């Protein structure tokens, strides 16, 4: 694999970024998330240091790598890459935050997931019912019902009788609370 990657480094300007991005997307599709992340970081170095170019158009490539990392149970790597986006760009959107929050929640890393929601809000990206539902689900699966109830109270601003799944969200938290109380 190193031969083609070395050839990519010879490209200059816009061609380099597009070529790297194409290979990164291919690696993601081939379920080679770590290789994709490593190549993405090489792309970043080349574009920023050698050519002084902006990464503002690289958001889709970062998103693809983060998605692949999450699908491969590498939520810690996905969070690190997301925080790199937060710190220096390109700016992540809500969908990217939700990918990593979902992966962290599914892996029981609730402190990291909740902290990422706070970062999300600090960057002007508003969580919605989906974000809250993912976190509440993670808390209920981890039998952390107090945290789930606190989030439910926060999420009330999104829940109306017309909101899809609002009853399911409320019932799930209530059921987990009941089963937790019965276990005591």
Helices and strands as residue ranges (DSSP letters): H 2-9, H 13-29, H 33-45, I 46-50, H 59-71, H 75-88, H 94-106, H 110-122, H 129-141, H 145-155, G 156-158, H 166-183
